[in-house]
Amino acid sequence: MSTTDFLPMPDNSGFFGEYGGQQLPPELKEIMDGINDAYLEIKDTDAFKNELADLMTHFVGRPSPVYHAKNLTKKCGGAQIYLKREDLNHTGAHKINHCLGEALLAKHMGKTKVLAETGAGQHGVALASACSLVGIQCEIHMGEVDIEKEHPNVIRMKILGADVIPVSRGTRTLKDAVDSAFEAYLQDPVNSLYAIGSVVGPHPFPMMVRDFQSIVGIEARAQFMTMENALPDYLIACVGGGSNAMGLFTAFLEDGKVQMIGVEPSGKGLDTPDHAATMSKGSPGVIHGFSCYLLQDNEGEPLPVYSIASGLDYPGVGPQHCYLKDIERVQYETATDKECLDAFMDLSREEGIIPALESAHAVAYAMKLAATLDKDQRILINLSGRGDKDIDFVAERLNLE
C-alpha cells in the first residue's frame, strides 16, 4: 500500500474509488453541486474557520480528552485501553462536530430551514442545538420505533425548538427517516438544506461530514503522542453510516503501523436477518443517491436491517469506508446485541462511564481484542456518545428496574 492510496479524496465527481458520487436525476445533481460550491467557497476562509473553531472551544467544549481506562484494562488483561471521550461534548456525542459546520453553511447560503433524519437522536439533538444557536428553523424526521426507544432525545429536540416528524412507513427506523426527510427537503430545496447525519448520501456530504469530523482524529493523534510519546497500535470505532469512525481514522490513514477496525452490529447473529453488518454481508449497490456496500435483495432494493443501537441500523455505509475496506486499510468486524449490552455494563461499572449503545459495540470488540494482545500494546476507542438516551431501554432489557 502506498501513500497514493490516500491522495485527497473524493475526486471531482465525488467518488472514493468506485464508491460515492451522485446517483441522482439532473435537477437534484444541480442542487447538490450548489451545496458543494458553497462549501468549497467558505471552508478555508478565515472567517468560517475562526467562527467554527471558536464554537468548538466555547460551545462544544473541545478538545475532548483521551482517557486511559485502567480498570477496564485490568478486567480484560492484555493491551492498554484508551477512550477518546466524544461523549463529553456538548449534546453528548460526536454529532455536534458536523452539525455546527452544516448549520453555519446553511446560514452562509441564506437558508431559512434545515432538515435531517435521526436514528438514536444524537444527530437530531446536535442539529437542533446548532440551529437554535444560529437562528434557523430545524425539522427532524425520526422513525416511530426510534422515537419510542430514544424518548429522552425526542424531548431534548422539542425543548430546543425542533419540529420532530414521526415516520410510520416501512420498518419505522433510520432508513425510513432518511427517505422521509429527503422527500420533505425536495419540496423546497431553495430555502432549506438537508443536513445529512453521517458520511453518507450524495456528494458532497461524505466529504463534508468527514472534514468536520476529522477534528476527532487530529486531536487524538496529538494527545496520544503527548501522553505516550507513541501512536496507538489499534483504533476502534463503531460503524453505521460511519461518521465517528471516519473522524478518528482520517488523521492516521498514512500511519501504516496503526491498525484500524470498524465494528458493525451483528445484532441477533450474522446467520439471521436481524443485523446491520453492511461491510460483512453486503455487496456494492446504490442507496440515497450514492454507491456503497449495501444490504440488498435480488432486485437491488435495501433490505430491512436491525440493531439494538438505533444509530447503527442503516443498510448502507459511507463510501470512503467501502474504499478503505477494498484496499485493506481498515478491517471491519462485528459485535452482537449481547456483546454490546455486556460492554455497556462493563464500562459503566468498571470506569463510571455509561456509553451509548452505538459506542458499546466498539468497546465490546476492543475488550475481546485486548485480551489477545500484550500489555505494552495500546488500543484507542472512539467513545462516540454517552448512554443517557439508552438507560430506560437497557434497564427494561436487563430487568434493572
C-alpha positions as CSV (number, residue, x, y, z in Angstrom):
1,M,0.0,0.0,0.0
2,S,1.4,3.4,-1.0
3,T,0.6,6.9,0.1
4,T,-1.0,7.4,-3.3
5,D,-3.9,5.4,-1.9
6,F,-4.6,8.3,0.3
7,L,-4.4,11.2,-2.2
8,P,-7.1,13.8,-1.5
9,M,-10.5,12.1,-1.8
10,P,-13.0,12.2,-3.2
11,D,-12.3,13.0,-6.8
12,N,-14.1,15.9,-8.5
13,S,-17.1,13.7,-9.1
14,G,-17.4,12.7,-5.5
15,F,-16.0,9.2,-5.8
16,F,-13.8,7.3,-3.4
17,G,-12.6,4.6,-5.8
18,E,-15.8,3.2,-7.3
19,Y,-18.0,4.3,-4.4
20,G,-19.9,7.6,-3.7
21,G,-20.7,10.0,-6.5
22,Q,-24.1,11.5,-7.2
23,Q,-26.6,8.8,-8.4
24,L,-29.3,11.5,-8.9
25,P,-31.6,13.0,-11.6
26,P,-30.2,16.1,-13.2
27,E,-32.3,18.6,-11.2
28,L,-31.1,17.1,-7.9
29,K,-27.5,17.0,-9.1
30,E,-27.7,20.7,-9.7
31,I,-28.9,21.2,-6.1
32,M,-26.0,19.1,-4.7
33,D,-23.5,20.9,-6.9
34,G,-24.7,24.1,-5.4
35,I,-24.1,22.9,-1.9
36,N,-20.6,21.7,-2.9
37,D,-19.8,25.0,-4.4
38,A,-20.9,26.9,-1.3
39,Y,-18.9,24.6,0.9
40,L,-15.7,24.9,-1.1
41,E,-16.2,28.6,-1.2
42,I,-16.2,29.1,2.6
43,K,-14.5,26.1,4.2
44,D,-11.0,27.6,4.0
45,T,-11.9,31.2,4.7
46,D,-10.5,32.7,7.9
47,A,-14.0,33.9,8.9
48,F,-15.6,30.4,8.7
49,K,-12.7,28.6,10.3
50,N,-12.4,31.1,13.1
51,E,-16.1,31.1,13.9
52,L,-16.2,27.2,13.8
53,A,-13.1,26.9,15.9
54,D,-14.5,29.4,18.5
55,L,-17.7,27.4,18.8
56,M,-15.8,24.1,19.1
57,T,-13.9,25.5,22.0
58,H,-16.5,27.6,23.8
59,F,-19.8,25.9,22.8
60,V,-18.8,22.2,22.3
61,G,-16.0,22.1,24.9
62,R,-13.2,20.8,22.7
63,P,-10.7,19.3,22.8
64,S,-12.4,16.2,24.2
65,P,-9.9,14.3,26.4
66,V,-8.2,10.9,25.8
67,Y,-8.7,8.8,28.9
68,H,-6.7,5.7,30.0
69,A,-9.3,3.2,31.1
70,K,-7.1,1.4,33.7
71,N,-9.9,-0.6,35.4
72,L,-11.3,-1.9,32.1
73,T,-7.7,-2.7,31.0
74,K,-7.2,-4.7,34.2
75,K,-10.5,-6.6,33.7
76,C,-9.6,-7.6,30.2
77,G,-6.0,-8.4,30.8
78,G,-3.7,-7.6,27.9
79,A,-3.5,-4.4,25.9
80,Q,-4.0,-0.9,27.4
81,I,-7.4,0.6,26.6
82,Y,-7.9,4.3,26.0
83,L,-11.0,6.2,25.2
84,K,-11.4,9.3,23.0
85,R,-14.2,11.0,25.1
86,E,-16.6,12.3,22.4
87,D,-19.3,11.5,24.9
88,L,-18.2,14.6,26.9
89,N,-19.0,17.0,24.0
90,H,-22.0,19.4,24.4
91,T,-25.1,17.4,23.4
92,G,-23.4,14.1,24.3
93,A,-21.8,12.8,21.1
94,H,-19.6,13.4,18.1
95,K,-22.5,14.6,16.0
96,I,-22.2,18.2,17.1
97,N,-18.9,18.4,15.2
98,H,-20.5,18.3,11.8
99,C,-23.9,19.8,12.8
100,L,-22.2,23.1,13.7
101,G,-20.5,23.1,10.3
102,E,-23.7,22.3,8.5
103,A,-25.7,25.0,10.4
104,L,-23.1,27.6,9.6
105,L,-23.1,26.5,5.9
106,A,-26.9,26.9,5.8
107,K,-26.6,30.4,7.3
108,H,-24.0,31.3,4.7
109,M,-26.2,30.1,1.9
110,G,-29.2,32.1,3.2
111,K,-31.3,29.1,4.1
112,T,-34.2,29.5,6.5
113,K,-34.7,25.9,7.4
114,V,-32.6,22.8,8.0
115,L,-34.0,19.2,7.7
116,A,-32.5,16.0,8.8
117,E,-33.1,12.4,9.8
118,T,-32.0,10.8,13.1
119,G,-31.9,7.3,14.4
120,A,-30.6,7.4,18.0
121,G,-31.5,11.0,18.2
122,Q,-27.9,12.3,18.8
123,H,-27.8,13.9,15.3
124,G,-31.2,15.4,15.9
125,V,-30.3,16.9,19.3
126,A,-27.0,18.2,17.9
127,L,-28.6,19.8,14.9
128,A,-31.4,21.3,16.9
129,S,-28.8,22.8,19.2
130,A,-26.8,24.2,16.3
131,C,-29.9,25.6,14.6
132,S,-31.0,27.2,17.8
133,L,-27.6,28.9,18.1
134,V,-27.6,30.3,14.5
135,G,-31.3,31.1,14.4
136,I,-32.5,28.7,11.7
137,Q,-35.7,26.5,11.8
138,C,-35.0,22.8,12.3
139,E,-37.1,19.8,11.3
140,I,-36.1,16.3,12.3
141,H,-37.6,13.1,10.9
142,M,-37.4,10.1,13.1
143,G,-38.8,6.6,12.9
144,E,-41.6,5.7,15.3
145,V,-39.6,2.7,16.7
146,D,-36.7,5.0,17.5
147,I,-39.0,7.7,19.0
148,E,-40.2,5.1,21.5
149,K,-36.7,3.7,22.2
150,E,-34.9,7.1,22.4
151,H,-37.6,9.2,24.2
152,P,-35.2,11.4,26.2
153,N,-33.6,12.7,22.9
154,V,-37.0,13.3,21.4
155,I,-37.8,15.6,24.4
156,R,-34.5,17.3,24.1
157,M,-35.1,18.1,20.4
158,K,-38.5,19.6,21.2
159,I,-37.2,21.7,24.1
160,L,-34.5,23.0,21.7
161,G,-37.2,24.1,19.3
162,A,-37.1,21.4,16.6
163,D,-40.1,20.0,14.9
164,V,-40.0,16.2,15.3
165,I,-41.8,14.4,12.4
166,P,-42.7,10.8,13.3
167,V,-42.1,8.3,10.4
168,S,-44.5,5.4,10.3
169,R,-43.5,3.8,6.9
170,G,-41.5,0.6,6.4
171,T,-39.5,-0.5,9.4
172,R,-40.1,2.9,11.1
173,T,-36.4,3.3,11.7
174,L,-33.4,5.1,10.4
175,K,-33.6,4.2,6.6
176,D,-37.2,5.3,6.5
177,A,-36.4,8.5,8.4
178,V,-33.9,9.3,5.7
179,D,-36.4,8.7,2.9
180,S,-39.0,10.9,4.7
181,A,-36.5,13.8,5.4
182,F,-35.2,13.8,1.8
183,E,-38.7,13.9,0.4
184,A,-39.6,16.8,2.6
185,Y,-36.4,18.6,1.5
186,L,-37.2,18.2,-2.2
187,Q,-40.4,20.2,-1.6
188,D,-38.4,23.4,-1.1
189,P,-34.6,22.9,-1.8
190,V,-34.2,26.6,-2.5
191,N,-34.9,27.8,1.1
192,S,-33.9,24.7,3.0
193,L,-30.8,22.5,3.5
194,Y,-30.8,18.8,4.1
195,A,-28.1,18.2,6.8
196,I,-27.2,14.6,6.4
197,G,-26.1,13.0,9.7
198,S,-23.2,10.8,8.6
199,V,-20.6,10.3,5.9
200,V,-23.3,9.0,3.5
201,G,-25.5,10.4,0.8
202,P,-24.6,12.1,-2.5
203,H,-21.5,14.2,-2.9
204,P,-20.6,16.5,-1.2
205,F,-21.9,15.1,2.1
206,P,-19.5,12.2,2.6
207,M,-16.6,14.6,2.1
208,M,-18.1,17.5,4.1
209,V,-19.1,15.4,7.2
210,R,-15.7,13.7,7.2
211,D,-14.0,17.0,7.1
212,F,-16.0,18.4,10.0
213,Q,-15.4,15.1,12.0
214,S,-11.7,14.9,11.3
215,I,-11.1,17.1,14.3
216,V,-11.5,13.9,16.4
217,G,-8.5,12.2,14.9
218,I,-6.4,15.3,14.7
219,E,-6.9,15.9,18.4
220,A,-6.4,12.2,19.3
221,R,-3.2,11.9,17.4
222,A,-1.6,14.9,19.1
223,Q,-3.0,13.9,22.5
224,F,-1.7,10.3,22.3
225,M,1.7,11.5,21.3
226,T,1.8,13.8,24.3
227,M,0.6,11.1,26.7
228,E,2.6,8.1,25.4
229,N,5.2,9.5,23.0
230,A,3.8,7.0,20.6
231,L,0.8,6.3,18.4
232,P,-1.9,3.8,19.3
233,D,-1.4,0.3,17.9
234,Y,-5.1,0.0,17.2
235,L,-8.0,2.4,16.6
236,I,-11.5,1.0,17.1
237,A,-14.9,2.7,16.3
238,C,-18.4,1.6,15.7
239,V,-19.7,1.9,12.1
240,G,-23.3,2.5,11.0
241,G,-23.1,5.3,8.4
242,G,-19.5,5.7,9.7
243,S,-19.0,9.4,10.7
244,N,-17.4,8.8,14.1
245,A,-15.1,6.2,12.7
246,M,-14.1,8.3,9.7
247,G,-13.5,11.2,12.1
248,L,-11.0,9.2,14.1
249,F,-9.4,7.3,11.2
250,T,-8.7,10.2,8.8
251,A,-5.7,11.6,10.7
252,F,-4.0,8.2,10.9
253,L,-4.5,6.8,7.4
254,E,-0.9,7.2,6.4
255,D,0.4,5.7,9.7
256,G,0.8,2.2,8.4
257,K,1.6,0.7,11.8
258,V,-1.7,1.9,13.2
259,Q,-4.3,-0.8,12.6
260,M,-7.9,0.4,12.3
261,I,-11.0,-1.6,13.0
262,G,-14.6,-0.6,12.3
263,V,-17.2,-2.5,14.3
264,E,-20.7,-3.1,12.8
265,P,-23.8,-4.5,14.6
266,S,-24.3,-8.2,14.0
267,G,-27.5,-7.9,16.1
268,K,-29.0,-11.3,16.8
269,G,-26.4,-13.0,14.6
270,L,-25.0,-12.8,11.0
271,D,-26.8,-16.1,10.3
272,T,-30.1,-14.3,10.9
273,P,-31.8,-11.4,9.0
274,D,-31.6,-9.3,12.2
275,H,-28.3,-7.4,11.8
276,A,-26.9,-4.3,10.1
277,A,-23.5,-5.6,9.1
278,T,-23.2,-3.9,5.8
279,M,-19.4,-4.4,5.3
280,S,-19.5,-8.1,6.4
281,K,-22.6,-9.2,4.4
282,G,-23.4,-6.5,1.9
283,S,-22.4,-6.0,-1.8
284,P,-22.0,-2.9,-4.0
285,G,-25.3,-1.1,-4.7
286,V,-27.0,2.3,-4.7
287,I,-28.9,3.9,-1.9
288,H,-30.0,7.5,-1.2
289,G,-28.1,8.9,-4.2
290,F,-24.7,7.2,-3.8
291,S,-23.0,3.9,-4.3
292,C,-21.6,1.8,-1.5
293,Y,-21.7,-1.6,0.1
294,L,-25.4,-2.3,0.7
295,L,-27.5,-5.0,2.3
296,Q,-29.9,-5.6,-0.6
297,D,-32.3,-8.1,-2.1
298,N,-32.0,-9.7,-5.6
299,E,-33.7,-6.6,-7.1
300,G,-31.1,-4.2,-5.6
301,E,-33.6,-2.8,-3.0
302,P,-32.3,-2.2,0.5
303,L,-33.1,-4.9,3.0
304,P,-34.7,-4.3,6.3
305,V,-32.0,-4.1,8.9
306,Y,-31.8,-4.3,12.7
307,S,-29.6,-3.2,15.6
308,I,-30.1,-2.7,19.3
309,A,-28.4,0.7,18.7
310,S,-30.8,2.9,16.7
311,G,-27.8,4.9,15.2
312,L,-26.4,1.9,13.5
313,D,-29.4,0.3,11.8
314,Y,-28.7,1.6,8.3
315,P,-28.4,-0.8,5.3
316,G,-25.6,1.2,3.6
317,V,-22.3,2.7,4.7
318,G,-20.1,5.7,3.9
319,P,-18.3,5.4,0.5
320,Q,-14.9,6.1,1.9
321,H,-15.3,3.2,4.3
322,C,-16.0,1.0,1.3
323,Y,-12.9,2.1,-0.4
324,L,-10.8,1.6,2.7
325,K,-12.2,-1.9,3.0
326,D,-11.3,-2.8,-0.6
327,I,-7.7,-1.6,-0.2
328,E,-7.5,-3.4,3.2
329,R,-6.5,-0.3,5.1
330,V,-9.4,-0.8,7.6
331,Q,-10.7,-4.1,8.9
332,Y,-14.4,-4.4,9.6
333,E,-15.6,-6.7,12.4
334,T,-18.9,-7.1,14.3
335,A,-20.4,-7.3,17.8
336,T,-23.7,-8.8,18.7
337,D,-26.5,-7.3,20.9
338,K,-25.4,-9.4,23.8
339,E,-21.8,-8.4,23.5
340,C,-22.9,-4.8,23.2
341,L,-25.0,-4.9,26.4
342,D,-22.2,-6.7,28.3
343,A,-19.8,-4.0,27.3
344,F,-22.3,-1.3,28.1
345,M,-22.5,-2.6,31.7
346,D,-18.7,-3.4,32.0
347,L,-17.7,0.2,31.1
348,S,-20.3,1.6,33.3
349,R,-19.3,-0.4,36.4
350,E,-15.6,-0.5,35.8
351,E,-15.0,3.1,34.8
352,G,-18.1,5.0,35.8
353,I,-18.8,5.9,32.2
354,I,-22.1,5.0,30.6
355,P,-21.6,4.7,26.8
356,A,-24.1,5.0,24.0
357,L,-25.2,1.6,22.7
358,E,-23.6,2.5,19.4
359,S,-20.2,3.1,21.1
360,A,-20.6,0.0,23.2
361,H,-20.2,-2.1,20.0
362,A,-16.7,-0.7,19.7
363,V,-16.0,-1.3,23.4
364,A,-17.2,-4.9,23.1
365,Y,-14.8,-5.7,20.2
366,A,-11.9,-3.8,21.9
367,M,-12.3,-5.8,25.1
368,K,-12.1,-9.1,23.1
369,L,-9.1,-7.9,21.2
370,A,-7.3,-6.5,24.3
371,A,-7.3,-9.9,25.9
372,T,-5.3,-11.4,23.0
373,L,-2.6,-8.7,23.0
374,D,0.5,-7.8,25.0
375,K,0.4,-5.4,27.9
376,D,2.6,-2.9,26.1
377,Q,0.2,-2.5,23.2
378,R,-2.4,0.3,23.1
379,I,-6.0,0.4,21.8
380,L,-7.8,3.7,21.3
381,I,-11.6,3.5,21.2
382,N,-13.7,6.4,19.9
383,L,-16.3,6.6,22.6
384,S,-18.7,8.4,20.2
385,G,-21.5,9.1,22.6
386,R,-22.9,8.8,26.1
387,G,-25.7,6.5,27.1
388,D,-28.2,8.7,28.9
389,K,-30.5,8.2,25.9
390,D,-30.3,4.4,26.3
391,I,-30.8,3.9,30.0
392,D,-34.5,3.2,30.0
393,F,-34.2,0.8,27.1
394,V,-31.3,-1.0,28.8
395,A,-33.0,-1.1,32.2
396,E,-36.0,-2.8,30.6
397,R,-33.9,-5.2,28.5
398,L,-31.8,-6.3,31.5
399,N,-34.6,-6.1,34.1
400,L,-32.7,-3.5,36.2
401,E,-35.8,-1.7,37.4
